[in-house]
């Protein structure tokens, strides 16, 4: 079977005000994953790696996310592409979208940049759609493909997140309709584990590492009190079996 660990929204913050909280929670998740007796097929981190996109945050994130497992990442709305490339990926600074793929003889995993510089909502740039279309065209029809990004392309019935979700999603839906081997979409951004559909495929949202979103029907003492800081960080495990049937498990990390 294929096992992919999925984490999101670490929001690494090196300021004194954070008191090391985001670093400790990310370290706990990565320690858990690195101590697994099973070699994962991949780990993905779907955005908001840093909280303020500073060099110090990305340098800390690079050390925290070090792992023996294959690792793929993409930016979120808190990230900035030039600093992400230079201080996290160790590449020359650039404002171009940061897209990556992990291609094996059993599956293809594509992570797409939905960040929009200077904005909180998401959108796939034309350059990213062209890259993804070419990748899909080169993928054998029987080869399962999972596509990840930061911003979910549908409402999750969480007003705070839905206002800044992925826009112009019809373009991705049109591309999806031409490729039946797209198995699922994987997202972050919402800081809550969720499962829904997009373009007739599963859309699986990772929990937040740094915090968990309060759902609209959960009690909160103030309208801006929209996150739990006391719940443990969590990860998702996406499993593809021999028949390419997808199962997802959500696991808190104590």
Secondary structure per residue as TSV (DSSP state, phi and psi in degrees):
chain	resnum	aa	ss	phi	psi
A	1	X	-	360.0	157.8
A	2	X	E	-101.1	128.6
A	3	X	E	-124.5	121.4
A	4	X	E	-119.6	122.6
A	5	X	E	-88.1	138.7
A	6	X	E	-129.5	115.6
A	7	X	E	-123.0	163.2
A	8	X	-	-158.8	156.8
A	9	X	-	57.9	58.7
A	10	X	-	-74.6	-31.5
A	11	X	-	47.8	51.4
A	12	X	B	-57.2	126.6
A	13	X	-	-131.3	116.6
A	14	X	-	-97.3	6.4
A	15	X	S	-73.9	155.6
A	16	X	G	-61.3	-32.0
A	17	X	G	-60.9	-29.1
A	18	X	G	-77.5	-19.2
A	19	X	T	56.5	31.3
A	20	X	T	74.6	8.3
A	21	X	H	-64.3	-50.2
A	22	X	H	-64.1	-35.9
A	23	X	H	-67.3	-44.1
A	24	X	H	-63.2	-40.5
A	25	X	H	-69.7	-39.9
A	26	X	H	-66.3	-41.2
A	27	X	H	-61.1	-40.3
A	28	X	H	-61.8	-43.0
A	29	X	H	-64.8	-46.2
A	30	X	H	-70.7	-33.7
A	31	X	H	-62.3	-43.6
A	32	X	H	-59.0	-47.7
A	33	X	H	-68.6	-38.2
A	34	X	H	-74.3	-18.7
A	35	X	T	-92.7	-1.5
A	36	X	-	-61.9	139.5
A	37	X	S	-75.7	-6.7
A	38	X	S	-104.4	134.3
A	39	X	-	-81.0	111.5
A	40	X	-	-68.5	150.5
A	41	X	S	-75.7	-24.8
A	42	X	E	-172.5	156.3
A	43	X	E	-119.5	133.4
A	44	X	E	-119.4	144.6
A	45	X	E	-123.9	109.1
A	46	X	E	-94.5	61.8
A	47	X	S	92.0	171.2
A	48	X	-	51.0	51.3
A	49	X	-	-64.7	-47.5
A	50	X	B	-107.4	158.5
A	51	X	S	-91.1	-35.7
A	52	X	S	-124.1	6.8
A	53	X	-	59.9	34.9
A	54	X	-	-88.9	155.8
A	55	X	H	-55.4	-40.5
A	56	X	H	-62.8	-39.0
A	57	X	H	-65.6	-42.7
A	58	X	H	-69.9	-36.0
A	59	X	H	-66.1	-39.0
A	60	X	H	-65.2	-41.9
A	61	X	H	-62.7	-39.9
A	62	X	H	-58.8	-41.2
A	63	X	H	-72.0	-41.8
A	64	X	H	-65.8	-36.5
A	65	X	T	-89.6	6.6
A	66	X	-	-61.6	135.3
A	67	X	-	-158.1	156.3
A	68	X	S	-77.7	-18.2
A	69	X	S	-82.7	151.4
A	70	X	-	-57.9	131.0
A	71	X	E	-121.0	129.9
A	72	X	E	-124.6	141.1
A	73	X	E	-136.1	160.3
A	74	X	E	-144.0	160.1
A	75	X	-	-79.4	158.9
A	76	X	-	-120.1	-171.0
A	77	X	T	-71.0	-18.8
A	78	X	T	-84.8	-11.7
A	79	X	-	-89.4	159.9
A	80	X	-	-127.7	129.8
A	81	X	H	-58.1	-48.3
A	82	X	H	-59.8	-46.1
A	83	X	H	-69.1	-37.4
A	84	X	I	-58.3	-48.6
A	85	X	I	-63.8	-48.3
A	86	X	I	-73.2	-46.8
A	87	X	I	-99.4	-16.7
A	88	X	I	-105.4	-48.3
A	89	X	I	-87.8	-17.0
A	90	X	-	71.4	32.0
A	91	X	S	-114.3	164.9
A	92	X	-	-60.2	140.8
A	93	X	-	-61.2	139.9
A	94	X	-	-159.8	149.0
A	95	X	-	-92.9	3.2
A	96	X	S	-69.4	152.5
A	97	X	-	-55.6	146.6
A	98	X	-	-105.3	98.3
A	99	X	-	-116.6	147.0
A	100	X	E	-149.7	158.8
A	101	X	E	-139.3	146.4
A	102	X	E	-119.1	111.0
A	103	X	E	-114.0	122.7
A	104	X	-	-125.1	-179.9
A	105	X	S	-80.8	0.9
A	106	X	S	-117.2	-27.7
A	107	X	E	-162.5	164.3
A	108	X	E	-124.4	134.6
A	109	X	E	-120.6	121.4
A	110	X	E	-118.1	129.1
A	111	X	E	-111.3	124.7
A	112	X	-	-111.6	142.1
A	113	X	-	-83.9	112.9
A	114	X	-	-103.0	4.6
A	115	X	B	-68.1	145.6
A	116	X	-	-119.7	111.8
A	117	X	T	-50.4	127.0
A	118	X	T	82.6	0.5
A	119	X	-	-125.9	161.0
A	120	X	S	-95.3	-26.2
A	121	X	S	-75.5	170.1
A	122	X	B	-116.3	160.2
A	123	X	-	-165.5	138.9
A	124	X	-	-80.2	119.2
A	125	X	-	-66.2	155.6
A	126	X	H	-55.3	-40.0
A	127	X	H	-60.0	-39.2
A	128	X	H	-69.7	-42.6
A	129	X	H	-62.8	-37.9
A	130	X	H	-64.2	-43.3
A	131	X	H	-61.4	-46.1
A	132	X	H	-66.3	-40.5
A	133	X	H	-61.4	-41.9
A	134	X	H	-66.1	-40.6
A	135	X	H	-61.6	-44.5
A	136	X	H	-66.2	-37.6
A	137	X	H	-64.5	-30.1
A	138	X	T	-88.7	-1.6
A	139	X	S	-94.5	130.1
A	140	X	-	-55.6	145.1
A	141	X	T	-61.5	-27.1
A	142	X	T	-91.8	2.1
A	143	X	S	-90.6	116.5
A	144	X	E	-67.2	140.6
A	145	X	E	-124.8	130.5
A	146	X	E	-113.9	134.8
A	147	X	E	-118.4	124.4
A	148	X	E	-117.3	156.9
A	149	X	-	-166.6	176.3
A	150	X	S	-81.0	-55.8
A	151	X	S	-85.3	124.0
A	152	X	-	-62.7	141.9
A	153	X	S	-90.3	10.0
A	154	X	S	-137.9	158.5
A	155	X	-	-65.4	145.1
A	156	X	-	-112.1	11.9
A	157	X	S	62.2	33.5
A	158	X	-	-126.6	97.2
A	159	X	H	-51.2	-42.8
A	160	X	H	-60.0	-40.5
A	161	X	H	-82.2	-39.1
A	162	X	H	-61.1	-29.8
A	163	X	T	-66.3	-22.5
A	164	X	T	-126.6	37.5
A	165	X	S	-80.6	-171.0
A	166	X	B	-76.1	129.0
A	167	X	-	-98.1	167.0
A	168	X	-	54.7	37.9
A	169	X	T	-68.6	-14.1
A	170	X	H	-61.8	-28.1
A	171	X	H	-68.7	-40.2
A	172	X	H	-69.1	-38.2
A	173	X	H	-61.9	-41.1
A	174	X	H	-64.0	-41.0
A	175	X	H	-64.9	-41.1
A	176	X	H	-60.9	-38.5
A	177	X	T	-61.5	-19.8
A	178	X	T	-92.5	-1.8
A	179	X	-	-136.0	88.2
A	180	X	T	-61.4	-19.0
A	181	X	T	-81.2	-0.8
A	182	X	E	-69.2	115.5
A	183	X	E	-88.5	-39.6
A	184	X	E	-166.0	163.6
A	185	X	E	-114.2	142.7
A	186	X	E	-125.4	130.3
A	187	X	E	-137.4	171.8
A	188	X	-	-128.1	-135.0
A	189	X	S	76.1	-34.8
A	190	X	S	-85.9	-14.5
A	191	X	S	56.3	32.7
A	192	X	S	-157.0	138.5
A	193	X	-	-67.1	133.5
A	194	X	E	-151.4	154.2
A	195	X	E	-138.7	126.9
A	196	X	E	-150.6	-157.0
A	197	X	E	-132.8	155.3
A	198	X	E	-147.6	131.5
A	199	X	T	52.5	40.3
A	200	X	T	63.3	24.8
A	201	X	E	-125.6	156.7
A	202	X	E	-61.8	140.5
A	203	X	E	-121.1	115.2
A	204	X	E	-115.7	122.9
A	205	X	E	-106.1	130.0
A	206	X	-	-77.1	151.5
A	207	X	-	-64.9	164.6
A	208	X	-	-86.5	141.1
A	209	X	S	-78.5	-45.3
A	210	X	S	-76.7	-28.3
A	211	X	-	-165.6	171.0
A	212	X	E	-124.2	131.0
A	213	X	E	-68.8	137.0
A	214	X	-	-77.8	131.2
A	215	X	-	-75.8	154.3
A	216	X	T	-57.0	-29.1
A	217	X	T	-91.6	0.5
A	218	X	S	-87.4	149.4
A	219	X	-	-67.8	142.1
A	220	X	-	-147.0	143.8
A	221	X	S	-80.8	-13.1
A	222	X	S	-154.0	147.4
A	223	X	T	-56.2	-26.8
A	224	X	T	-89.9	-0.9
A	225	X	-	-86.4	69.1
A	226	X	-	-104.7	8.7
A	227	X	E	-133.4	147.9
A	228	X	E	-88.2	128.6
A	229	X	S	-103.1	-8.7
A	230	X	S	-97.2	-14.9
A	231	X	S	-74.0	149.7
A	232	X	-	-71.2	156.8
A	233	X	-	-64.9	162.4
A	234	X	E	-149.6	162.7
A	235	X	E	-133.5	163.8
A	236	X	E	-112.1	147.0
A	237	X	E	-118.1	120.5
A	238	X	E	-103.0	125.5
A	239	X	E	-119.5	130.3
A	240	X	E	-109.9	123.6
A	241	X	-	-91.2	-171.8
A	242	X	T	-64.6	-20.5
A	243	X	T	-98.0	8.1
A	244	X	-	67.0	21.7
A	245	X	-	-77.4	132.2
A	246	X	E	-98.8	131.4
A	247	X	E	-129.1	139.2
A	248	X	E	-122.1	133.1
A	249	X	E	-116.4	138.5
A	250	X	E	-107.9	132.2
A	251	X	E	-132.3	116.6
A	252	X	E	-70.6	149.9
A	253	X	-	-115.4	111.4
A	254	X	-	-85.9	360.0
